[in-house]
Amino acid sequence: MTHSATDHQVPHPPAIETVGLGKRYRRGWALRDSSFRLPAGRVCALVGPNGAGKTTLLSLAAGLVEPTTGTIRLAGHRPGSPEARHGTAFLSQRKALYPRFRVREILRMGQELNPSWHQETAEWVVEAGGIPMDARVGTLSGGQSTRVAFALALGKRPRLMLLDEPMADLDPLVRHQMTDILRAEARRNGSTVVMSSHLVSELSNACDYLVLVNNGRVRLAGEVDLLLDRHRQLTAAAADADEYDVIATTGQGAERATLVRTHDAPPPDGTHRTPTLEELVLGYLGAPDTAPLITPSARVSTESEVSV
């Protein structure tokens, strides 16, 4: 019997997999009963209001804190393990840079600490921003410091990049440029990017996967296109929306629009459209008790949620 090459291909483990993951602090649960998968090679938007659990989820993935309940694995490895550390880069709003170091010294540090370091990538990110290599980090602007931090993260060539709103201090043009760089590097290296941000409209063109967290629980997870396809915005002229799961209603009178989850029911002709990512996110943020919607690729077998 002959076998094709594809017969022996082993699927990549999920970039992130959580099962019943929870973290409790003294003030209460920051994250609870989180179960989802993020397939490798995706660029994922992690969204939610302040205090929803986004930073806690990223900190758990980065191995900075230990879970109270459940498990989290990065490509099958425990966060904080040597395999996970070597393959993960974490970047937060508070850039871990030494202000007295020169930029070239920061990059040299990255080279010494990371076996997979790619100096050309790191230098290109810095030089594209017009930052002198001999400048001290403490003299740089906030946007310049962010670019140096990105150079450190991208120079590592990580399998997984965890970004906790690191571009909040960048102007819109530079945010767009850095997002393009992230997408290009992710495609080139087959890496996975998880990007937490409040700027949902900007994420819509950058990300192909979505994880929405609200009140410490995952409410949406899966491919952006598939999640959008499972919802419609019904206009005021639409027929009775009771046959659908109503998520949110905005506006009044002729301006009224209702976000619904359609399941297999066909929406009425001429009175609906596919929502934008921003409309979908805002609808679910305003309906924290809505049943979770998890697509098959994001689903963990132990959880129960609305099927799609």
C-alpha positions in Angstrom: 0.0 0.0 0.0 1.3 3.5 -0.8 0.8 6.6 1.2 0.8 10.2 0.1 2.8 12.7 1.9 -0.3 14.2 3.4 -1.2 10.9 5.1 1.7 11.4 7.5 1.1 15.1 8.2 0.5 15.9 11.8 -1.8 18.8 12.5 -0.3 21.7 14.4 -1.5 21.9 18.0 -3.5 25.0 18.9 -1.5 28.1 19.6 -3.5 28.5 22.7 -5.9 26.1 24.4 -7.7 26.7 27.6 -10.0 24.3 29.5 -12.0 25.7 32.4 -9.4 28.4 32.9 -10.0 30.8 35.8 -8.0 33.3 37.8 -9.2 34.7 41.1 -7.7 37.7 42.9 -8.6 39.0 46.3 -11.2 41.3 44.8 -12.9 38.4 42.9 -12.8 36.5 39.7 -10.9 38.2 36.8 -11.4 35.3 34.5 -13.7 32.2 34.9 -14.6 29.0 33.1 -12.7 29.9 30.0 -12.5 27.1 27.4 -11.5 27.8 23.8 -8.9 27.1 21.2 -6.9 29.4 19.0 -5.5 27.6 15.9 -1.9 28.3 15.0 -1.2 30.9 12.3 -4.1 33.2 13.1 -4.1 36.9 13.8 -6.6 37.2 16.6 -8.3 40.2 18.0 -8.9 40.0 21.8 -11.6 42.5 22.7 -13.6 43.4 25.8 -14.2 46.3 28.1 -11.8 47.4 30.8 -11.7 44.8 33.6 -13.2 42.1 31.4 -10.3 39.7 31.8 -8.2 40.4 28.7 -5.0 41.3 30.5 -5.4 38.4 32.9 -5.8 36.0 30.0 -2.7 37.3 28.3 -0.7 37.2 31.6 -1.7 33.6 32.1 -0.6 32.8 28.6 2.7 34.6 29.2 3.3 32.6 32.4 3.3 35.8 34.5 0.6 34.5 36.8 -0.7 31.0 37.7 -4.3 29.9 37.1 -6.7 29.4 40.0 -8.6 26.8 38.1 -8.3 24.9 34.8 -5.4 24.7 32.4 -3.8 26.7 29.6 -1.4 25.3 27.0 0.6 27.0 24.3 1.2 24.6 21.4 0.8 21.8 23.9 3.2 23.3 26.4 2.6 24.8 29.8 3.2 28.6 30.0 6.6 29.3 31.6 8.1 26.1 30.4 11.3 26.4 28.3 9.4 25.5 25.1 6.8 28.1 25.8 9.3 30.8 26.8 11.4 30.3 23.7 8.4 30.5 21.4 6.4 33.3 23.0 6.8 37.1 23.0 4.7 39.3 25.3 4.4 43.0 24.8 2.2 45.2 27.0 1.6 48.9 27.3 4.4 49.1 29.9 7.4 48.4 27.7 10.1 46.5 29.6 13.0 48.6 28.3 16.1 49.8 30.1 16.1 53.6 29.8 20.0 53.9 30.1 20.6 51.4 27.3 21.3 52.6 23.8 19.0 51.1 21.1 21.8 49.0 19.7 22.5 47.6 23.2 18.8 46.7 23.6 19.0 44.7 20.3 22.3 43.1 21.4 20.5 42.0 24.6 17.8 40.4 22.5 20.4 38.6 20.4 22.1 37.2 23.4 18.9 36.0 25.1 17.1 34.5 22.1 18.6 31.6 20.1 16.2 32.2 17.2 17.1 35.9 17.0 16.9 37.6 13.6 19.0 40.8 13.7 18.0 42.1 10.3 14.3 42.1 11.2 14.9 43.9 14.5 17.2 46.5 12.8 14.7 47.1 10.0 11.8 47.8 12.4 13.9 50.4 14.3 15.4 52.0 11.2 12.0 52.3 9.5 11.0 54.6 12.3 14.1 56.8 11.9 15.4 55.9 15.3 19.2 56.3 15.7 20.9 53.1 16.9 23.0 55.1 19.4 20.1 56.9 21.0 19.4 56.1 24.7 16.0 54.5 25.2 15.2 57.0 27.9 15.4 59.9 25.4 12.9 58.4 23.0 9.3 59.4 22.6 6.5 57.0 23.6 6.0 56.0 20.0 9.7 55.4 19.4 9.9 53.3 22.5 7.0 51.2 21.3 8.8 50.6 18.0 11.9 49.5 19.8 9.8 47.1 21.9 8.3 45.7 18.7 11.7 45.3 17.3 12.7 43.1 20.3 9.5 41.1 20.0 9.7 40.5 16.2 13.5 39.9 16.3 12.8 36.9 18.5 10.8 35.3 15.7 8.3 33.9 18.1 5.7 31.3 17.3 3.2 33.2 19.4 3.0 37.0 20.0 0.9 38.3 22.8 0.1 42.0 22.5 -1.7 43.8 25.3 -2.7 47.1 23.8 1.0 48.0 23.0 0.0 50.6 20.3 -2.1 52.8 22.5 0.5 55.6 22.4 1.0 55.5 18.6 -0.7 57.9 16.2 -3.1 56.3 13.7 -0.6 56.2 10.8 2.1 54.5 12.8 -0.5 52.1 14.3 -1.5 51.2 10.7 2.2 50.7 9.7 3.0 48.5 12.7 -0.2 46.4 12.2 0.9 45.8 8.6 4.4 44.8 9.8 2.8 42.3 12.3 0.6 40.7 9.6 3.5 40.4 7.2 5.8 38.8 9.8 3.0 36.5 10.9 2.5 35.3 7.3 6.2 35.0 6.6 7.0 33.0 9.7 3.7 31.2 10.2 3.4 32.7 13.7 0.2 33.5 15.7 -0.6 37.0 16.9 -3.1 37.8 19.7 -3.8 41.5 19.8 -5.8 43.2 22.6 -7.2 46.6 21.7 -10.1 48.9 22.1 -9.8 50.1 18.5 -12.2 47.5 17.0 -12.6 49.4 13.7 -8.8 49.1 13.1 -8.7 45.5 14.1 -11.3 44.5 11.5 -8.9 44.7 8.6 -6.0 43.2 10.5 -7.4 40.1 12.2 -9.1 36.9 11.0 -10.0 35.5 14.4 -11.9 37.0 17.3 -12.1 36.2 21.0 -14.4 38.5 23.0 -14.3 38.5 26.8 -16.9 40.1 29.0 -17.3 39.8 32.8 -14.4 37.4 32.9 -16.0 34.9 30.4 -15.4 34.2 26.8 -18.6 35.2 24.9 -17.4 34.9 21.3 -14.6 32.9 19.8 -13.8 31.9 16.2 -13.2 33.0 12.6 -14.4 36.6 12.1 -16.1 35.8 8.8 -18.0 32.9 10.3 -19.1 34.8 13.3 -20.3 37.7 11.2 -22.1 35.2 8.9 -24.1 33.9 11.9 -25.5 37.4 12.6 -27.7 40.0 10.9 -28.6 43.6 11.4 -32.4 43.8 10.9 -33.8 47.2 9.9 -36.9 48.8 11.3 -38.8 47.4 8.4 -37.9 43.8 9.2 -40.6 41.3 10.2 -40.9 40.1 13.7 -37.5 39.3 15.1 -38.8 36.9 17.7 -37.8 33.9 15.6 -34.2 34.9 16.1 -32.0 35.4 19.2 -31.9 39.1 19.7 -28.6 40.4 20.9 -29.0 44.2 20.9 -31.3 46.9 19.5 -30.1 50.4 18.7 -31.8 53.6 17.5 -35.5 54.4 17.3 -38.2 54.6 14.7 -36.9 54.3 11.2 -33.3 54.3 12.5 -33.9 51.2 14.6 -31.6 48.3 14.0 -31.6 44.9 15.7 -28.6 42.6 15.9 -29.7 39.0 15.9 -28.1 35.6 15.8 -29.8 33.8 12.9 -28.8 30.1 13.4 -30.3 28.3 10.4 -33.3 30.6 10.0 -33.1 32.7 6.8 -33.4 36.4 7.4 -36.2 38.3 5.7 -35.3 39.6 2.2 -34.4 43.2 1.8 -34.5 44.1 5.5 -31.1 42.9 6.7 -27.4 43.0 6.2 -24.3 41.4 7.7 -23.1 43.5 10.7 -19.6 45.0 10.8 -17.1 43.7 13.3 -17.6 46.8 15.4 -21.4 46.4 15.5 -21.0 42.7 16.4 -18.6 43.5 19.3 -20.6 46.4 20.6 -23.8 44.3 20.5 -22.2 41.5 22.6 -20.6 44.0 25.0 -24.0 45.4 25.7 -25.5 41.9 26.3 -23.1 40.2 28.7 -25.6 37.4 29.6 -26.0 36.2 26.0 -25.1 32.6 25.5 -21.6 32.1 24.2 -21.0 31.5 20.5 -18.0 29.4 19.7 -17.1 28.2 16.2 -16.0 24.6 15.6 -12.3 25.5 15.3 -12.4 27.3 18.6 -14.4 24.7 20.5 -13.0 22.6 23.3 -14.8 19.3 23.6 -15.6 19.7 27.3 -17.7 22.9 26.9 -21.3 23.4 26.1 -22.3 26.4 24.0 -24.6 27.4 21.1 -23.6 25.5 18.0 -22.8 27.2 14.8 
